[in-house]
Structure formats: C-alpha cells, structure tokens
Amino acid sequence: MEDKKGSLPDAGAAAALEQAFRLVDLQNKGIRSSNALASGRRGGAGPTDDAAFQFGGQTVMLPVFNGPAEDSPYSLLEGEDGFKLQFEGKTLMYLDPVARPNFYDLSTADGIPYNKIAALHSSDVLASTVIQSCIRWDPNDRCKFCAIGHSLAAGSTVAKKSPAQLAEVVAAAERLDGIRQITLTTGTPNETDRGALHLTECVKAIRKVSRLPIQVQCEPPEDAEWYWRLKEAGANTIGLHVESFDEDVRREMMPSKSSITLETYFDAFEKAVAVFGRNQVTTYVILGMGEDAEKTIVGCSRAAALGVYPFVVPLRPLRGTMLEFAKPPTSAYMDDMYRKVADLLSAASLSSADSMAGCAKCGACSALPSFEKNKAPGVMG
C-alpha cells in the first residue's frame, strides 16, 4: 500500500530500515525522469546533475541527469496526484519535487539573474561557488570527479560573485523563500589563502543583511590565521574537503590537489576545530573511487576524534567529467560504510543535528544522517 508525501506505511523499525536502504539505493542509481523537474541543477561544483525531493520527512538530492540515472530501475511518473516513484514499473511511493524558488525570478541592477549568483540546494539552503575558476582545472591535473568549469563554460553562472551581489541574493532568498542556512564554496584561486580572502569578504557582506548560519568551504589555507578571520567575519562552520582518506586514490583522482597531503589536512582539521569548535568542521569523503575501505574508516575515525564530521557520500559520475562513465558504488557497500561511520560519529558525540550549517547540517546528498544514532529532527529512521 502506497502513501503520499514520500513515506512508506508505518511499520516501525523494519520500515525505517527499509526506507533508509531505499535512499542509499536511490542516491547510487538515480531516477529516470522527464524534464519537468524545473528545480534540477546540471554542472558546477560539488554533487550536481540532480534534483531535490521530499522523502520520508526530509529533503534529499537524487541524481536525475547523469549517466546512471538513464539506466536506473527507478523512474518518476507524473500523474494527476503528483510524482510517483516506481521501481521496475511498480509504484513505491509519491515524491514531491522541491519547487523552483521565487528568488530565481529576480536579477541584479546590472542584469545578472540571481540564480547565476546562488542556487537553492535541498529545500532551505542557499549555496554559491564564490569563485568559479580553479587553478587545478587543468586537463591533466584536474580532479576527475569535478565539474566546476562546466557551468561557467555553459554560461549558467559568473566567474566571481561579488560580496555585494551575494548579500543582495541572500536577502531576497531569505525574504521570499525562507532559506535557513548558507553554504559558500570556492574554486582554488591560489596556493596561499586558497580562496579564504574572498570568502571572508563575502561573509562580511552577508552579515550586514542576514544572521543565518554560514558554512565556508576551501582547501586548507597556508596561514592558519585565516580560520580566525573567517570566524570573526561571521562564518559559523567550515568545510575542509579531503575527498578520500586513501593517498593512492587521491593521487589518481586528484593529481594536483593531492599535493596537499593527508597529514596537512589532519593538521588543518585540528587548527580549524580550535577556532570553530567540535562538530563545526566537516570534511567531504567520496566513496566508490577504488579506495581501501579500512583506510577510509581509519581516516574517518581519526577525523571524528578531532571533532571533524566526515560527511561520506557515494561517487556521483557527472556529465563531462573524467568519471562520467564510472559506476557508482554498490548500495551494499554504502550501507556498510554508513553504518560504520555512524558508529564513529556516535562514539565521538558528533551529529548532523549539532552542526550549525553546511553539508553535515543539510545532509541532502548523503544517507549518513539516516544512520546516525542521534538524528536531526525530521530525519527518518
């Protein structure tokens, strides 16, 4: 028996486990869908080629535009009652796509559409890549999973967002669409501050119009004083994304970025936690790139012990990247890794609920929050 609003009939713990695994499977395999999903995003930094849906009391980002989604056993059928999620032709539940936000209809005084400056992520997160270019975007050295340069080439964004532009869009998105947090990431412009300077100026400008929590994301800057400067500007959390805890995988998948060693990252984690506090520093960990599972768990454990939330996600093969035709990890592998990382989070007293902003707080690109022992309000399981 199907139920509306993206939920299965309540059957206690068994139903919750089934739904959690369903989410794992959906984020790996994606959904075959029509072009009716106006809220979807193609290209750009971070996980993309996806759309946001209400699923089991939370918002999740599910692949709809990448290669695996084309052959997925899951499909989305639009009918009079809404969108039906089907598995091999059998209806499982209804899914509600997140609506196109109102601020997308506005433009700056000089004619730049707001959605070229910032995008709605999940249902209540405003996200922007403040510098869309990257020194690592070289055909021979770029991160093989990254699509940061494609949205700029397609004209769907601008190369550098000014602090004033971002403040203007934040004010409108908060007023018109009720956003609740902000994530600012960046391509790497240089080997010294690595984007922290521009992030600091953007946060300062936003703080003149909004008190919403902000996460900033960049490679570890050479000078650790940038953590204090970002914090003093008004950033609440920071993301320092290691991508993998397997050095062999890092050298293969990110030839340039891997010059920043794991030990450099762990040193940066410790210094960032000293400024932002436990549970307010996150690192992005992509699974399914051939990593050693034991090394990954050891790395996640070491990060968690320092107070860093390891936000594990499945590889999403993005259009135009060097991994476009790669296969995502199996759902059984992700299920096992989610359980192990969730245990580490519990042992370290870390949780998505206690993060103020950013990937861990949002949780839409990962099923990890569904496996946590202390879940955020509204998270299934």
C-alpha positions as CSV (number, residue, x, y, z in Angstrom):
1,M,0.0,0.0,0.0
2,E,1.5,3.3,-1.1
3,D,1.3,6.5,0.9
4,K,1.7,10.1,-0.3
5,K,4.4,12.7,0.6
6,G,7.3,10.3,0.1
7,S,6.7,8.0,3.0
8,L,6.1,4.3,3.4
9,P,3.3,2.8,5.6
10,D,4.5,2.9,9.3
11,A,5.7,-0.5,10.3
12,G,8.2,0.5,13.0
13,A,11.9,-0.2,12.8
14,A,11.7,-2.5,9.9
15,A,10.0,0.1,7.7
16,A,12.6,2.7,8.8
17,L,15.5,0.4,7.8
18,E,13.9,-0.4,4.5
19,Q,13.4,3.3,3.8
20,A,16.9,4.1,4.8
21,F,18.3,1.5,2.4
22,R,15.9,2.7,-0.3
23,L,17.5,6.2,0.0
24,V,21.0,4.6,-0.3
25,D,19.9,2.8,-3.4
26,L,18.3,5.9,-5.0
27,Q,21.4,8.1,-4.4
28,N,23.6,5.5,-6.1
29,K,21.4,4.7,-9.0
30,G,19.4,7.9,-9.5
31,I,16.0,8.2,-11.1
32,R,14.9,8.2,-14.7
33,S,12.7,11.3,-15.1
34,S,11.3,13.8,-17.6
35,N,12.4,17.4,-18.0
36,A,9.5,18.5,-15.8
37,L,11.9,18.9,-12.9
38,A,12.5,22.7,-13.0
39,S,14.5,22.7,-9.8
40,G,17.2,20.4,-11.1
41,R,20.8,21.5,-11.5
42,R,23.3,20.5,-14.1
43,G,27.1,21.0,-13.9
44,G,29.0,23.0,-11.4
45,A,30.9,22.4,-8.2
46,G,30.1,19.6,-5.8
47,P,27.4,17.0,-6.4
48,T,25.1,18.1,-9.2
49,D,23.1,16.6,-12.1
50,D,20.4,16.2,-9.5
51,A,17.1,17.5,-8.2
52,A,15.7,17.9,-4.7
53,F,12.8,15.8,-3.4
54,Q,10.8,15.4,-0.1
55,F,11.5,11.8,1.0
56,G,10.5,10.4,4.4
57,G,10.2,13.7,6.2
58,Q,13.5,15.1,4.9
59,T,14.8,16.7,1.7
60,V,17.2,14.7,-0.4
61,M,19.2,15.3,-3.6
62,L,18.8,12.5,-6.1
63,P,20.6,12.1,-9.4
64,V,18.3,12.6,-12.4
65,F,20.6,14.0,-15.1
66,N,23.7,11.8,-15.0
67,G,24.5,8.6,-16.9
68,P,23.5,6.0,-14.2
69,A,20.1,7.7,-13.9
70,E,19.4,6.9,-17.6
71,D,19.5,3.2,-16.8
72,S,18.1,3.3,-13.3
73,P,15.5,0.8,-12.3
74,Y,13.8,3.7,-10.6
75,S,11.6,6.1,-12.6
76,L,9.4,9.0,-11.9
77,L,5.9,9.1,-13.3
78,E,4.0,12.4,-13.3
79,G,0.2,12.0,-12.8
80,E,-2.8,13.9,-11.6
81,D,-1.9,13.2,-8.0
82,G,1.8,14.1,-8.3
83,F,5.0,12.3,-9.0
84,K,5.1,8.5,-8.4
85,L,8.4,6.8,-7.7
86,Q,8.4,3.4,-9.4
87,F,10.9,0.5,-9.2
88,E,10.9,-1.6,-12.3
89,G,7.4,-0.3,-13.1
90,K,5.9,-0.9,-9.6
91,T,4.8,2.2,-7.7
92,L,6.6,2.5,-4.3
93,M,5.5,6.0,-3.1
94,Y,4.9,9.6,-4.1
95,L,7.8,12.0,-4.3
96,D,7.4,15.8,-4.1
97,P,10.0,17.7,-6.0
98,V,11.1,20.9,-4.3
99,A,9.6,23.8,-6.2
100,R,11.6,26.4,-8.1
101,P,12.4,29.2,-5.7
102,N,10.9,32.6,-6.1
103,F,14.3,34.5,-6.0
104,Y,15.2,32.8,-9.3
105,D,12.9,35.3,-11.0
106,L,14.9,38.3,-9.9
107,S,18.1,40.0,-11.3
108,T,20.6,42.4,-10.0
109,A,20.6,46.0,-11.0
110,D,23.2,45.3,-13.7
111,G,21.0,42.5,-15.1
112,I,22.6,39.3,-13.7
113,P,19.9,36.7,-12.8
114,Y,20.1,35.8,-9.1
115,N,20.3,32.1,-10.0
116,K,23.7,32.8,-11.6
117,I,25.0,34.0,-8.3
118,A,23.5,31.5,-5.9
119,A,21.3,28.4,-6.1
120,L,18.8,26.7,-3.9
121,H,20.2,23.4,-2.5
122,S,17.9,21.0,-0.7
123,S,14.8,22.9,0.3
124,D,16.2,25.7,2.5
125,V,20.0,26.0,1.8
126,L,21.4,28.8,-0.3
127,A,24.6,27.7,-2.0
128,S,27.2,29.6,-4.0
129,T,30.6,28.9,-5.6
130,V,32.0,32.4,-5.0
131,I,35.0,31.8,-7.4
132,Q,34.0,29.5,-10.2
133,S,37.5,29.1,-11.6
134,C,40.2,26.9,-10.1
135,I,44.0,26.6,-10.5
136,R,43.5,22.8,-10.6
137,W,41.2,22.9,-13.6
138,D,43.9,21.7,-16.0
139,P,43.1,18.8,-18.3
140,N,46.0,16.8,-16.9
141,D,45.7,17.7,-13.2
142,R,42.0,18.4,-12.5
143,C,40.0,16.4,-10.0
144,K,38.4,13.6,-12.1
145,F,35.1,13.8,-10.3
146,C,34.7,17.6,-10.5
147,A,32.6,19.7,-12.9
148,I,33.3,23.2,-11.6
149,G,34.3,24.5,-15.0
150,H,31.4,23.3,-17.0
151,S,28.7,25.6,-15.6
152,L,30.9,28.6,-16.2
153,A,31.5,27.5,-19.8
154,A,27.8,26.9,-20.3
155,G,27.0,30.5,-19.1
156,S,24.9,29.3,-16.2
157,T,27.0,31.2,-13.6
158,V,29.5,34.0,-13.3
159,A,33.2,33.6,-12.7
160,K,33.4,35.6,-9.5
161,K,30.5,36.7,-7.3
162,S,31.0,40.0,-5.5
163,P,30.2,40.3,-1.8
164,A,27.5,42.9,-2.7
165,Q,25.8,40.5,-5.1
166,L,25.8,37.7,-2.6
167,A,24.3,39.9,0.1
168,E,21.6,41.0,-2.3
169,V,20.7,37.5,-3.2
170,V,20.8,36.2,0.4
171,A,18.4,39.0,1.5
172,A,15.9,38.1,-1.3
173,A,16.1,34.3,-0.8
174,E,15.6,34.7,3.0
175,R,12.6,37.0,2.4
176,L,11.0,35.2,-0.5
177,D,11.9,31.5,0.1
178,G,12.6,31.2,3.8
179,I,16.2,29.8,3.4
180,R,17.6,28.7,6.8
181,Q,21.4,28.4,6.1
182,I,24.1,29.4,3.6
183,T,27.0,27.5,2.1
184,L,29.8,29.3,0.3
185,T,32.4,27.2,-1.5
186,T,35.1,28.2,-3.9
187,G,37.4,27.0,-6.6
188,T,41.0,27.4,-5.6
189,P,42.4,30.7,-6.9
190,N,46.0,30.4,-5.5
191,E,48.2,28.3,-3.2
192,T,48.3,30.7,-0.3
193,D,44.9,31.7,1.0
194,R,43.1,29.3,-1.3
195,G,40.0,31.4,-1.6
196,A,39.7,32.3,2.1
197,L,40.3,36.0,1.4
198,H,37.3,36.3,-0.9
199,L,35.2,34.1,1.3
200,T,35.9,36.4,4.2
201,E,34.8,39.5,2.3
202,C,31.6,37.7,1.2
203,V,30.7,36.6,4.7
204,K,31.2,40.2,6.0
205,A,28.8,41.5,3.3
206,I,26.2,38.9,4.1
207,R,26.4,39.6,7.8
208,K,25.2,43.2,7.0
209,V,21.8,41.8,5.8
210,S,21.4,38.4,7.5
211,R,22.1,36.4,10.7
212,L,21.6,33.0,9.0
213,P,24.3,30.4,9.8
214,I,27.0,30.2,7.2
215,Q,29.5,27.5,6.2
216,V,32.6,28.4,4.2
217,Q,34.5,25.7,2.2
218,C,38.0,25.9,0.8
219,E,41.3,24.0,0.7
220,P,43.4,24.4,3.9
221,P,44.9,27.9,3.6
222,E,48.7,28.2,4.1
223,D,48.2,30.6,7.0
224,A,46.1,29.2,9.8
225,E,45.1,32.7,10.8
226,W,42.5,32.6,8.0
227,Y,40.4,30.3,10.3
228,W,40.2,33.2,12.8
229,R,39.5,35.7,10.1
230,L,36.7,33.7,8.6
231,K,35.2,33.1,12.1
232,E,35.5,36.8,13.0
233,A,33.8,37.8,9.7
234,G,30.8,35.7,10.8
235,A,31.2,32.2,9.4
236,N,29.8,29.5,11.7
237,T,31.3,26.4,10.3
238,I,34.0,25.4,7.8
239,G,34.4,22.5,5.3
240,L,37.9,21.3,4.5
241,H,37.3,18.6,1.9
242,V,39.8,15.8,1.8
243,E,37.7,13.8,-0.8
244,S,39.4,10.5,0.2
245,F,41.4,9.1,3.0
246,D,43.4,6.8,0.7
247,E,46.5,8.6,-0.6
248,D,46.8,6.3,-3.6
249,V,43.2,7.2,-4.7
250,R,43.9,10.9,-4.0
251,R,47.0,10.8,-6.3
252,E,45.0,9.0,-9.0
253,M,41.7,11.0,-8.8
254,M,43.1,14.5,-8.0
255,P,46.7,14.8,-9.3
256,S,47.0,18.5,-8.3
257,K,45.0,18.7,-5.1
258,S,46.7,15.6,-3.7
259,S,49.9,17.7,-3.3
260,I,48.1,18.7,-0.1
261,T,48.8,15.6,1.9
262,L,46.6,13.8,4.4
263,E,48.8,14.9,7.2
264,T,48.4,18.5,6.1
265,Y,44.6,18.0,6.2
266,F,44.7,16.5,9.7
267,D,46.8,19.4,10.9
268,A,44.3,21.8,9.3
269,F,41.4,19.9,11.0
270,E,43.0,20.4,14.4
271,K,43.6,24.1,13.9
272,A,40.1,24.7,12.4
273,V,38.4,22.8,15.3
274,A,40.3,25.1,17.8
275,V,38.6,28.0,16.1
276,F,35.2,26.8,15.1
277,G,34.7,24.1,17.8
278,R,33.8,20.4,17.6
279,N,31.1,19.4,15.2
280,Q,31.5,22.7,13.3
281,V,34.3,21.4,11.0
282,T,33.3,19.0,8.2
283,T,35.2,17.1,5.5
284,Y,33.7,15.6,2.4
285,V,34.6,12.0,1.7
286,I,33.7,10.4,-1.7
287,L,33.2,6.6,-1.7
288,G,33.4,4.4,-4.8
289,M,36.7,5.6,-6.3
290,G,38.6,2.4,-5.6
291,E,39.5,3.4,-2.0
292,D,40.6,0.9,0.6
293,A,37.6,0.6,3.0
294,E,39.8,0.0,6.0
295,K,41.9,3.1,5.3
296,T,38.7,5.1,4.9
297,I,37.3,4.0,8.2
298,V,40.6,4.7,9.9
299,G,40.7,8.2,8.4
300,C,37.1,8.9,9.3
301,S,37.8,7.7,12.9
302,R,40.8,10.0,13.2
303,A,38.9,13.0,11.9
304,A,35.9,12.3,14.2
305,A,38.2,12.0,17.2
306,L,39.5,15.5,16.4
307,G,35.9,16.8,16.3
308,V,35.5,16.8,12.5
309,Y,32.4,15.4,10.9
310,P,33.3,13.1,8.0
311,F,30.5,13.6,5.5
312,V,30.6,10.4,3.4
313,V,28.8,10.4,0.0
314,P,28.7,8.0,-2.9
315,L,30.6,8.9,-6.1
316,R,28.2,10.6,-8.5
317,P,29.5,10.3,-12.1
318,L,28.9,13.7,-13.5
319,R,28.4,14.7,-17.2
320,G,31.6,16.0,-18.8
321,T,33.9,14.8,-16.0
322,M,36.7,12.2,-16.4
323,L,34.5,9.8,-14.3
324,E,31.4,10.4,-16.4
325,F,31.2,6.7,-17.3
326,A,32.3,5.3,-14.0
327,K,29.9,3.1,-12.0
328,P,28.7,4.4,-8.6
329,P,29.5,2.2,-5.6
330,T,27.1,-0.7,-4.7
331,S,24.4,0.1,-2.3
332,A,25.5,-2.8,-0.1
333,Y,29.0,-1.2,0.2
334,M,27.5,2.2,1.0
335,D,25.1,0.7,3.6
336,D,28.0,-0.9,5.3
337,M,30.2,2.2,5.3
338,Y,27.3,4.4,6.5
339,R,26.8,2.1,9.5
340,K,30.4,2.1,10.4
341,V,30.8,5.9,10.1
342,A,27.6,6.4,12.1
343,D,29.1,4.4,14.9
344,L,32.2,6.6,14.8
345,L,30.1,9.7,14.9
346,S,28.2,8.4,18.0
347,A,31.5,7.4,19.8
348,A,32.8,11.0,19.1
349,S,29.5,12.6,20.1
350,L,29.1,14.2,16.7
351,S,25.9,14.6,14.8
352,S,24.3,16.4,11.9
353,A,21.8,17.9,14.3
354,D,24.5,19.7,16.2
355,S,26.2,21.2,13.2
356,M,25.2,24.8,12.6
357,A,25.5,25.0,8.8
358,G,26.9,23.2,5.7
359,C,27.0,19.7,4.4
360,A,26.5,17.9,7.6
361,K,23.6,20.1,8.7
362,C,21.9,19.8,5.3
363,G,22.6,16.1,4.7
364,A,20.7,16.0,1.4
365,C,23.5,14.5,-0.7
366,S,24.2,11.6,1.7
367,A,22.2,8.9,3.6
368,L,24.5,9.2,6.5
369,P,22.1,11.2,8.7
370,S,19.6,8.4,8.4
371,F,22.1,6.0,10.1
372,E,23.1,8.3,12.9
373,K,22.2,7.3,16.4
374,N,21.1,10.8,17.4
375,K,19.2,12.1,14.3
376,A,18.2,15.6,13.4
377,P,14.5,16.4,13.7
378,G,12.6,15.1,10.7
379,V,15.3,12.6,9.7
380,M,13.8,9.2,9.1
381,G,14.8,6.1,11.0
